[in-house]
Amino acid sequence: MTAAAFSVAQAHERWRMSIEARALVVVTAVLLAFGLASLYSASAFEAVRDKLPSSYFLLKQVTGVGVGMVFFAIAAKADAELWRKFAWVVMGMALFAMLLTVLPFTKSFAPPILGARRYLMGGSVQPSEFAKLAVIVWTAMLVVKKADQLKRLTKGLLPILLVIGALDVLAALEPDLSTVLFFSLQMVIIVFAAGARIGHFVFLGIVFTPILWAETQRLQYVMERLMGFSEMAGAAHAKVNYQLVQSLIAVGSGGWFGAGFGEGRQQNGFLPLSYDDFIGSSIGEEWGFVGIAALIALYALWGWLGFKIAKQARTPFQSLVAIGITTTMIITAYLHIGVVIGLLPTTGLTLPFISFGRSNLVLSMLMTGILVNIGSVRERAIAERATDPTGSLMVPSR
């Protein structure tokens, strides 16, 4: 083979996606298309009621898709190992952005929205969403670096706990307890996948449970949601349960096959945030049990493909990043669905690729791009291993 022909073949291999990566792109595209349609149906009434065009929220989401596609393309082409090199930079940016949301003199561009300061630039950017990627990349980098010390509590887990704990404190100050728990869960999953001792997690659970309970009692809205969920039929918590009750009405009225696209009634002013934190309810009403089941299956397929990519990753760091991204996406999706069907207390988790919110949408597409790259780089590694030092292709033995 000539040098020029080999160069072309090698370039082709470098960017050729694996079957899992290609399938992941297709599943993501299906979720995005379905999400845009569902968002328009769920948000049109709200937009008109606010004297805006019926497509107002849809068009804003489309801009998020456009930005997300740029981030997806960059992440899919750039070597995933670069995230390891810049892990500290990513974490530093996440800590700084989270800090800006809670400082007393930053209210001009980090104003309180619905009683919490979780956004920058008037609600356009949510730092806690991008901090989820920082937790994944930084934790994966550190556990690989400390592989020999990971089973030691003081030198292995403690440095990780200190940095993630700082993020948790900032999220608690917003306040956003669900994000605190999510950051911690991400860290635990990655560290556990890397081989940390189970006994350390048990010990940390015993130590931090009283602190978490005290924080829960301090935040009145959290206690109201927990008490309201435990006493669904109680009149004392009717106001707290209103959103969940309306969600259950929407899902229940959908029956097996739903009322039909655009025919949902609860999204017409009865169900708050029917296009955001409770868009799963609108899907359940319009598409019924079959629609919810199909959505669950799509996310399960997305997760299966993500874990396949993680298993075949060429480095331990990339494998842990793929595990972190996959579990983050699937847990978020299933927690959202669990909330809207009444299995879990109400919390502000969006449905990836579907709920309104450009920060979460861009993050989801960025993380998908990283997964695709991890799947693609595996093909490049195979091509490189099949090449001898003289530049000629070696035929592997069978």
N, C-alpha and C positions, 0 to 999 in steps of 0.2 A: 504494500500500500504506500503511495506517495505521501510526502509530508503534508501537502496541501489537502489531499483527500482525508488523511487522518485528522487534520485540524478541523475540517468540517464535521466529521463524524463525532469528534470529541465535543465540539460545541453543541451538536444536537443532543448528545447524551447529557451534557451539563444541565440543560433546562428541561429535559423531558420529565414529565411528572409520572409518578407511579400510578397504578390503578387506583389505589386508595386516595391519593391526592386528587385525581380527576373526579372520582365519585364524590369527594368532599365538596369540591367546587359546585358540582351539580346539585347536591342536597342544599347547600347554602343558597344557591340561586333560586331554588324552589321556595325556600323559607322566606327569602327577600320578596319575591313576587307575591306570594300569598300574604305576607305582612303588609305590603303597600295597599293591597285590595282591602284587607281587613281594617287597616287603619282609616282608610277613607270612609268606609261604612260606619265605623265606630265614632268618628270625629266630625262628620258633616253637620250633624244637628248642633253640636257644641259651637262650631264655627259660625253657623248662621245665627244662633242665639246671641253671640257676641258681635253681631253685625259685621261679620267677615265673610269672604267667599267660602263656599262649602269645601273647596279644595285647599284651604289655607294650611291645615296641618299636614296634608299629603305633600304639598309642595315643599314645605320645610323639611319633611322627612326625605324627600327626593334629593335635596341638597346634601343631606347627611349621607345618603347612598353614594352620591358623586364623590364626596370627600373620602368616604370609606373605601371606594374603589381605588383611589389613588394610593391610600395607605396599604391596601391589600396588594396592589401590584408591586409596590416597593418592597414590602415584607416578603412577598413570594419570590422575588429575585435576589434579594440580599441574603448572604450566607447567615444562617441562624446563629452561628458561632459568634457573630459580632455582638449579639445581645449579651453574651458572657463577658466580653471585653468591656462593655459600657454599662454593666449591671449597677455599679455604684452611682454612675451618672443618672440613670433612670430612677433609682431609688431616691437620690438627692432631690431630683426635680419633683417627685411625688410628695416627699416630705415638705418641700417648700410650698408647693401649690396647696396642700392640705392646710398648712399653717396660715396661708393668706385668708382662708375661709373663716378663721376663728379669731384673728387679731382684732382688737376693738377699733382700730383706726382704718380698717379696710372695708367698712360697710358701704362705701360709695360704689365699689365694684364687686362686693361680695355681700349683697343685702340679704336679710332674712326673707325666706319664702316659705309660707305655711309653717312658720314657727321655728325653722331651722336654717342655718347658714351652710348650705352644701354646694353652692354654685358660685362661679365667677362670671364676670362680664354680663351681669344681668340675667343669669340663668342659662347662658349659652354653653358653658363648660362645667362639667362636674368632675373635679379632681379625683374623687374617690373611685370613679370608674377606671381611670387610667392607673390609679394606684394598685388596682388588682393585678395588672400586668407587671407592675414593679415588684409586687410580692412574689409572683411566679418566677420572674427572671432572676431577681436577687437571691431568693432562697435557693433556687437550683444551683446558682453559681457558688454559693457559700457551702452547701452540703457536699458538692463535688470537691471543692478546695479542702474541706475538713473531713474528707472521707475516713481517714484513719482515726479521727478524734470524735466521730459522730456518736459513738456509743458512750461517750463521757459527758455527763450533764453540764459540768462547769465550762469545759473547753469546746464542747460540741454544740449543745442546744442553747446555752445561755447567751452567746453573742447574737444568735438568730432571734431569740426572744426579746432582747433589748431593742433591736431596730424595729421589728414588727410591732412590739409593744408601743413604741413611739407613734407609729401610724394609728394603732388602736386608740391611744389617748386623744389624738387629734380628731379622729372620727367620733369619739364619745363626746367631745366638746361641741360638735356641730349642732345638736346631738344626732347620732345615727347608730343606734346599738346594733342593728342588723348588719351594718357594714363592719363593725367591730368583730362580730362573730364570724363574718365571712372572711376577713383577713386572716383571722386565727385558724379557721378551717382550711384555707388554702395552704398555710404554712404547715399545718399538721399533716396534710395529705402528702405533700412533697417530701417532708422529712421522713415520714413513715415509709414512703416508697423507696427512699434512699437507704433504708435499713436501720433506722433509729430503734432503740429499745422501747417496747410497749410499756414497761414499768415506769419509764420516765414520763410518759403521757399520763399514766394513772396518777403519779405523784403530782404532776403539774395541775391535773384536774382537781385534785383534793385541795391544793393550795389556792387556786384561782376561783373556784366556785363561790366561796363566800364574798370575794371581791365583786364578781359578776352579779351576784344577788343583790348586794348593796347598791350597785350602780343601777340595776333594774328598778329597785324601789325608789331611787332618787328621781328617775325619769317617769313622771306621772303618766305620760301617754302610753308608755310601755306597759305599766301595770294595768291601765284601763283596758288595753287590748287583750292582755292575758286573762284578766278577770271576765271581760266580756265574752271571750272565746269559750271559757270554761262554763259560762252560764248563758249559753246562746238564747235560751227561752226566757231569761230573766228580764223583767221590765226595767230594772235598775240600770241596765247597760244597753238599752234600746238605741240610744244615740250613737254609742261606740260601735254597735253591731250593725248599724244601718247599711253601711257599704257592703258588708258581708252578706246580709240578708238579701239585698238587691242582687248581688252576684248569684246567690243560690237560686233566686227566682229566675234569673236569666238562663242559667245552665239547666235548671229543671224544666223550664218551658220549651227548651230546644228539643226534648225528647230524643228519639233515636236518630233522626235525620235532619233536625233543625227546621227553623222557620223559613229559611232561604236567605240568600245573600241580599243584604240591604233591608231585610224585613224585621230585624231585631227591634224590640220596643223599649227594653230597659236602658238602652244607650240614648234614648230621647229625653234626657234630663233626669232620669230616675237613678241611674248608677253613676256616681262620681268617678272621674278618671277612667271611663270605659275604654279610652283609647291608649291608656298608659299602664298603670299598675294593675288594672283589671281588664285588659283587652282579652284575656283568656275567657272571661265571662261572655263577652260579645261573640267570640268564636263558638262557644258552647251553645249559645242561643240560636245563631244563624246556621251552624253546621251540625249541631246535635252531638250525640255520643260518638257517632262515627267520625265526625270531624275532630273531636278532642282525641280520640284513639289514634287517628291518623297522624295528628300532630305529635303525640307521644312517640309513635313509631319513628317519625322523621328524626326527632331528637335522639332517639336510641340509635338509629343508624349513624347519625353524625358522631355520636360518642364512640360507637364501635369502630368507625373509620379512624377516629382520633387515636384510640388505643392501639390500633394496628400500626399506625404511623409511629407511635411511641415505641412500640416493641421492635421496630425495624430501624430506629434511629441509629446513626453511625457513632454518636458519642453519648456518654452518660448524661451530660448536661442537656443535650437536645431531647433525650428521652424523658428527663424530668420536666422540662419545659412543656413538652407535648402532653404529659400526664396532667400537669397543672392547668394548662389551657382547656383540655378536654373536660376535666372534672368541674372547672369553673363554669363552663357553658352549660353542661348538663344539669348540675345542681341548681343553677339559677333558673333554668327552664322548668325543672320539676318542682322547685319550691313555689314558683309562680302558679303553676297549675294546681298544686296542692292547696294554695291559699284560695283560689277562686272557686274550688269545689268544696271548701269548708273543712279540709283535712288538717289545715295548719292555721295558726293565728295570723291576722292581717299584718303584712310587712311590705315595704316599698321595693319589691324586686320586679324588674321588668322581664318581659319575655324576649329573649335574644332574637334579633333580626325582625321582630314584629312590633313590639311596643313602640310608642312615640318616644323619642329621645335620641338626639344626635350623638351625644357623648357615648352612650352605651352601644349605639349602632356602629360608630366608627371604631370603637374598641373591639367589638365582635368581629368586624371585618379585618382589622389589623391582626388579631390573634389567629383568625383563619388563614391569613396570608403566611404567618409564621409556620403554622402546621403544614401548609402546602409546601413551603420551602424545605422543611425537614423531610418530607416525603420525596421531594425532588432531588435534594442533595444526596440522598441515598443512591440514586441512579448515577450521579457523578462519581461517587466513591467507588461504585462497581466498575465504572469505565476506567478509573485511575488504577485500580488493582489489576485490571486485565491488561495493562500496558507495561511492557518491560522498559528498562532504562534506555534502550536504544530508540524507543519511539514506535516500535512495531507492536501490533496487537498479539496477545497471547491467547490461545484457545484453551479455555479451562477444561481440565479432564473430567470425564463423566463416569 
